């Protein structure tokens, strides 16, 4: 589906069309429903890490049953599903680097970033606790560590470049501060699967500090965590800079309103107005 926010020039018509296509947009608009958005991020991150870490655990313990290709493609498919079923509720960030990137683009309010990151970390931790309870303490709980023969700095650089591509894809296909619609879902899910297919042997293709945090916290081992914090954050910063080069400044009226709790800003006379995101 095309990005309706871009093809409809009139802000009122754009908002109405988006509401028809994505009925849950009102949940993103209403500042009193922040708890719902936070729960959505917690649940979505739980499901993502359940698949990502769980696939890694099963591959490590039974590689003849779960191939590496299946283990790295599954998270991309899960993200695709999450964006489609709840992208218009919380934005389906699922990743601290994504929340920070939206905020740096002025499409998402900074005051909402700490809450999003906190529940993303909680969701990842709960997923790993669940996996350990069901499957046992196997496969390093799906932790993302540098592959055999690779150093931490090499994993960090791979994570940085991979996250640059991921966040660039998200910023280029998202509507405001939200991953909504089939185009964004296919692009983001496909990118995650593609990145995992070639880079998993080097770094695990995490691209997400929360995804790496869960297994390390539950396993009590943060020895190799720093590449999965520094790399994604640096990649997200680069993606924001590249977005400025490609599309100019963010934070247009619609984007600012989305980050503030409403998509359609009002002018001084109370009439709905605004233009497409910058």
C-alpha positions as CSV (number, residue, x, y, z in Angstrom):
1,X,0.0,0.0,0.0
2,X,1.4,3.4,-0.9
3,X,2.2,5.9,1.9
4,X,-1.2,7.7,2.1
5,X,0.3,10.5,4.1
6,X,2.5,11.5,1.2
7,X,0.1,11.0,-1.7
8,X,-2.8,13.0,-0.2
9,X,-1.8,16.7,-0.2
10,X,-4.6,18.0,2.1
11,X,-3.9,17.4,5.7
12,X,-7.5,16.8,6.6
13,X,-8.0,14.3,3.8
14,X,-4.7,12.7,4.6
15,X,-5.6,12.2,8.2
16,X,-9.0,10.8,7.3
17,X,-7.5,8.4,4.8
18,X,-4.9,7.2,7.3
19,X,-7.6,6.7,9.9
20,X,-9.6,4.5,7.5
21,X,-6.5,2.5,6.6
22,X,-5.2,2.2,10.1
23,X,-8.1,2.5,12.6
24,X,-5.7,2.3,15.6
25,X,-4.0,5.6,14.8
26,X,-6.2,7.3,17.4
27,X,-4.4,5.2,20.0
28,X,-1.2,6.8,18.9
29,X,-2.8,10.3,18.9
30,X,-4.3,10.2,22.4
31,X,-1.7,11.2,25.1
32,X,-3.9,9.5,27.8
33,X,-3.2,6.2,26.2
34,X,0.6,6.2,26.6
35,X,0.2,3.1,28.8
36,X,-1.2,1.3,25.8
37,X,1.7,2.3,23.6
38,X,4.2,1.2,26.2
39,X,2.4,-2.2,26.5
40,X,2.5,-2.5,22.8
41,X,6.3,-1.9,22.7
42,X,6.8,-4.4,25.6
43,X,4.7,-7.0,23.9
44,X,6.3,-6.4,20.4
45,X,9.8,-6.5,21.7
46,X,9.0,-9.7,23.7
47,X,7.8,-11.4,20.5
48,X,10.8,-10.2,18.5
49,X,13.4,-11.5,21.1
50,X,11.4,-14.7,21.6
51,X,11.9,-15.5,18.0
52,X,15.4,-14.0,17.6
53,X,17.0,-15.5,20.8
54,X,14.9,-18.7,20.6
55,X,16.0,-19.4,17.1
56,X,19.6,-18.9,18.1
57,X,19.1,-21.3,21.1
58,X,17.5,-24.0,19.0
59,X,20.1,-23.6,16.2
60,X,23.0,-24.0,18.7
61,X,21.5,-27.1,20.3
62,X,19.9,-28.8,17.2
63,X,21.5,-27.3,14.1
64,X,20.1,-30.2,12.0
65,X,16.5,-29.1,12.9
66,X,16.9,-25.3,12.9
67,X,19.2,-24.0,10.2
68,X,21.1,-20.7,10.5
69,X,19.2,-19.3,7.6
70,X,15.9,-20.1,9.3
71,X,17.1,-18.7,12.6
72,X,18.1,-15.3,11.1
73,X,15.1,-15.0,8.7
74,X,12.5,-15.6,11.4
75,X,13.1,-12.3,13.3
76,X,12.5,-10.4,10.0
77,X,9.2,-12.2,9.5
78,X,8.2,-11.5,13.1
79,X,9.0,-7.8,12.8
80,X,6.9,-7.7,9.6
81,X,3.9,-9.2,11.4
82,X,4.4,-6.9,14.4
83,X,4.4,-3.7,12.2
84,X,1.3,-4.8,10.5
85,X,-0.7,-5.7,13.6
86,X,0.4,-2.9,16.0
87,X,2.4,-0.4,14.1
88,X,-0.3,2.2,14.4
89,X,-0.6,1.7,18.2
90,X,2.9,2.4,19.4
91,X,4.9,2.9,16.1
92,X,6.5,-0.6,16.5
93,X,9.9,0.8,17.3
94,X,11.0,-2.4,19.2
95,X,14.5,-1.0,19.3
96,X,16.1,1.8,21.4
97,X,18.1,2.9,18.4
98,X,14.9,3.4,16.4
99,X,13.2,5.4,19.1
100,X,16.3,7.7,19.4
101,X,16.5,8.1,15.7
102,X,12.9,9.2,15.4
103,X,13.5,11.7,18.3
104,X,16.6,13.0,16.6
105,X,14.6,13.5,13.4
106,X,12.1,15.5,15.6
107,X,9.4,13.0,14.6
108,X,9.1,11.7,18.2
109,X,9.0,13.5,21.5
110,X,12.1,13.1,23.6
111,X,10.0,12.8,26.7
112,X,8.6,9.5,25.4
113,X,12.0,8.0,24.6
114,X,12.9,6.8,28.2
115,X,9.6,5.0,28.6
116,X,9.9,3.3,25.2
117,X,13.5,2.2,25.9
118,X,12.6,0.9,29.4
119,X,9.8,-1.3,28.2
120,X,11.8,-2.6,25.2
121,X,14.5,-3.7,27.7
122,X,11.9,-5.3,29.9
123,X,10.2,-7.1,27.0
124,X,13.5,-8.5,25.8
125,X,14.4,-9.7,29.4
126,X,11.0,-11.3,29.8
127,X,11.4,-13.2,26.5
128,X,14.7,-14.6,27.6
129,X,13.4,-15.6,31.1
130,X,10.5,-17.4,29.3
131,X,12.9,-19.2,27.0
132,X,15.1,-20.3,29.8
133,X,12.1,-21.6,31.8
134,X,10.8,-23.6,28.8
135,X,14.0,-24.7,26.9
136,X,16.6,-24.5,29.7
137,X,19.9,-22.7,29.9
138,X,21.1,-23.7,26.4
139,X,22.7,-22.1,23.5
140,X,23.9,-19.1,25.5
141,X,20.2,-18.0,25.7
142,X,20.5,-16.8,22.1
143,X,23.1,-14.1,23.1
144,X,24.7,-12.1,20.3
145,X,28.4,-12.5,20.4
146,X,31.2,-12.0,17.8
147,X,31.5,-15.1,15.7
148,X,34.6,-17.4,16.0
149,X,37.7,-15.6,14.8
150,X,36.1,-12.1,15.0
151,X,37.0,-9.4,17.6
152,X,34.6,-7.2,19.4
153,X,35.6,-4.2,17.3
154,X,34.8,-6.0,14.1
155,X,31.4,-7.0,15.4
156,X,30.8,-3.3,16.5
157,X,31.6,-2.0,13.0
158,X,29.3,-4.6,11.4
159,X,26.5,-3.7,13.8
160,X,27.1,0.0,13.0
161,X,26.8,-0.5,9.3
162,X,23.9,-2.9,9.5
163,X,22.0,-0.5,11.8
164,X,22.7,2.4,9.5
165,X,20.9,0.5,6.8
166,X,18.1,-0.6,9.1
167,X,17.3,2.8,10.5
168,X,17.6,4.4,7.0
169,X,15.0,1.9,5.8
170,X,12.7,2.7,8.7
171,X,13.1,6.5,8.4
172,X,12.5,6.2,4.6
173,X,9.3,4.1,4.8
174,X,7.7,5.0,8.1
175,X,4.8,7.5,8.4
176,X,5.8,10.1,11.0
177,X,7.2,8.3,14.0
178,X,5.3,5.1,13.2
179,X,6.0,2.0,11.3
180,X,2.7,1.5,9.6
181,X,1.5,-0.1,6.4
182,X,2.6,-3.0,4.2
183,X,5.4,-1.1,2.5
184,X,7.2,-0.4,5.8
185,X,6.5,-3.9,7.1
186,X,8.0,-5.5,4.0
187,X,10.9,-3.2,3.8
188,X,11.9,-3.5,7.4
189,X,11.2,-7.2,7.8
190,X,13.0,-7.9,4.5
191,X,16.0,-5.9,5.5
192,X,16.4,-7.7,8.9
193,X,16.2,-11.0,7.2
194,X,18.7,-10.0,4.5
195,X,21.2,-8.6,7.0
196,X,21.0,-11.7,9.1
197,X,21.6,-14.0,6.1
198,X,25.1,-12.6,5.5
199,X,26.2,-11.0,8.7
200,X,25.0,-13.4,11.4
201,X,28.3,-15.4,11.4
202,X,30.2,-12.2,12.2
203,X,28.1,-10.4,14.8
204,X,24.8,-12.1,15.1
205,X,23.1,-9.2,13.2
206,X,21.4,-7.8,16.3
207,X,21.1,-4.2,15.2
208,X,19.2,-3.7,18.5
209,X,20.6,-3.0,22.0
210,X,17.4,-4.4,23.6
211,X,17.6,-7.7,21.7
212,X,21.2,-8.2,22.9
213,X,20.4,-6.9,26.4
214,X,17.9,-9.6,27.3
215,X,20.1,-12.7,26.9
216,X,23.1,-10.9,28.5
217,X,21.1,-9.9,31.5
218,X,19.4,-13.2,32.1
219,X,22.7,-15.0,31.5
220,X,24.6,-12.6,33.7
221,X,27.3,-12.0,31.1
222,X,27.9,-8.5,29.6
223,X,31.4,-9.3,28.4
224,X,30.6,-8.7,24.7
225,X,27.7,-6.3,25.1
226,X,29.4,-3.1,24.3
227,X,29.6,-3.7,20.5
228,X,25.8,-4.2,20.5
229,X,25.3,-0.9,22.2
230,X,27.9,1.3,20.6
231,X,27.4,-0.1,17.1
232,X,23.6,0.3,16.8
233,X,23.6,3.8,18.4
234,X,26.4,5.0,16.1
235,X,24.6,3.5,13.1
236,X,21.4,5.3,14.1
237,X,23.2,8.6,14.4
238,X,24.6,8.1,10.9
239,X,21.2,7.2,9.5
240,X,19.7,10.4,10.9
241,X,22.5,12.4,9.3
242,X,22.0,10.6,6.0
243,X,18.2,11.2,6.2
244,X,19.0,15.0,6.5
245,X,21.1,14.7,3.3
246,X,18.5,12.7,1.4
247,X,15.3,14.5,2.6
248,X,16.2,17.6,4.5
249,X,15.1,18.3,8.1
250,X,12.5,16.3,9.8
251,X,10.0,17.5,12.3
252,X,7.3,18.8,9.9
253,X,3.9,19.7,11.5
254,X,2.5,16.3,11.1
255,X,5.6,14.6,12.5
256,X,5.8,17.0,15.4
257,X,2.1,16.4,16.2
258,X,2.7,12.6,16.1
259,X,5.5,12.8,18.6
260,X,3.4,15.1,20.8
261,X,0.4,12.8,20.9
262,X,-1.7,13.9,17.9
263,X,-1.1,13.6,14.2
264,X,-3.1,16.6,13.0
265,X,-2.0,19.9,14.5
266,X,-4.3,22.8,14.8
267,X,-3.6,26.4,13.8
268,X,-4.2,29.4,16.0
269,X,-7.8,29.7,14.8
270,X,-8.5,26.0,15.8
271,X,-8.7,24.8,12.2
272,X,-6.9,21.6,11.4
273,X,-3.9,22.3,9.3
274,X,-0.3,21.3,8.5
275,X,1.8,19.8,5.7
276,X,3.5,16.6,5.1
277,X,6.6,15.7,7.1
278,X,9.8,17.4,6.2
